Amino acid sequence: MPNKITKPIDSLIAISGYILSIIGNRSMYLDEVRSILNREYPINIPIEKVILSLDFLYLMDKIEINIKSAFFTSSCKNVNTDLKFPKTPNEKCV
């Protein structure tokens, strides 16, 4: 959760929402998710935060994990894949 110390852009909730929009209705490997996330998100996200965000989404029953193939798949029917995030940490989300 964002607070005085954690900016909203650094929070797992914001990162998780963006990851969910990246996965959409596809199945993706962890490396694919992280690659797209770090290309499009305003700041570089370490692998630890990506894994924590995926864990959070799994616990919230938003994604499914295929243990055999290591795929992450969204379990949501309608996923908004049009999220727009600022290009720099100081810009505001639109």
Number of C-alpha atoms within 10 A of each C-alpha: 10 13 8 6 7 11 12 15 18 17 15 21 16 17 21 21 18 22 22 25 18 23 20 21 17 11 19 18 15 15 11 12 18 20 12 13 20 14 11 16 19 16 15 13 16 10 12 9 16 21 15 14 22 25 16 16 21 17 11 9 12 19 23 17 18 12 8 6 10 12 15 21 20 24 18 14 9 10 16 13 15 10 11 11 17 15 13 10 15 9 10 9 11 7
